[in-house]
Amino acid sequence: MEKFISCDWGTSSFRLRLIEAATKNILAETKSAQGIAATYALWKEQAVADRVLFYTGVILQQIELLETQCGYLLDDITILISGMASATIGMMQLPYKPIPLKISRADFQTHIIPATEICRHTIIIISGVRSATDIMRGEETMLAGCAVADIASEQLFIFPGTHSKHVVVQNGLLKDFKTYMTGELFDLLISKSILAASVENDNVTPQNSNAFIKGVKESVDANILNAIFHVRTNQLFGAADKNENYHYLSGLLIGEELKDVQTNNYASVMIVAAGNLLSLYAEALSILDFRGDIQFVDADNALIKGQALIFDLYKQM
């Protein structure tokens, strides 16, 4: 039973999974807050000369937890790393692969670190992709794990998150993509701006759902810089409570991100996400009256399938 270790190393999170290659089943899993940013800060603080070795040590500590779950050693099992490990603050900085690129061949930029006595694992670091004006790391691996049709019509893949990505695929090629700072802007507004005193997150209620719907609808014709201030006046004038404001602001920003989707005549839109974000983006597209084919993919499953494809190609080398 062939296996590989899937590593999803983001800016603020770290996750390892032991994967059965043939079935894509998760055999063991561990996660922590030891993201790339925290690891980079610790490396700078400790002034360790060998950067790759320091980051490898973080991985090996987490592999020990996987071994405890499995009850056996995981020596010699290949590790595939997606996310920020190839960034300027990562394990090593790798160049972005320029688009267009073929998805079915997982035609991405990778770097292989051979196994050593210290680290008994071959490590494959998957770098990101770039256009003339944009960059992404991590979502390209998930895209490789999605059902990308080799058709002449354009497909849109939406990856919600801190920096949401809208990826356009045509004829099986990653043709173009755009980044929307939706999640980061939302976090800054509810924590650092004058609006922070006017929002509060609580359990979802019908009123909160209605507030989200209102925000999405108002985003269509609103100037977003004006509309977000309504969060403040909603509270001052008693038009909405803090919980409703929270969801209203979420609707405004997600609606702003998505409002141009309807005008591009995509053959299909695939939302690649998990949990609450998936349902919010699906609801927003419905509110915006998107009439095309909408599909949904679990982001974790897509990542594993994408890494499995790259693992298979590595074995053929």
Secondary structure, 3 states (H helix, E strand, C coil): CCEEEEEEECCCCEEEEEEECCCCCEEEEEEECCCHHHHHHHHHHHCCCCHHHHHHHHHHHHHHHHHHHHCCCCCCCCEEEEEHHHCCCCCCCCCCEECCEECCCCCCCEEEECCCCCCCCCEEEECCEECCCCEECCHHHHHHCCCCCCCCCCEEEEECCCCEEEEEEECCEEEEEEEECHHHHHHHHHHHCHHHHHCCCCCCCHHHHHHHHHHHHHHCCCCHHHHCCHHHHHHHCCCCCHHHHHHHHHHHHHHHHHCCHHHHCCCEEEEEECHHHHHHHHHHHHHCCCCCEEEEEEHHHHHHHHHHHHHHHHHCC
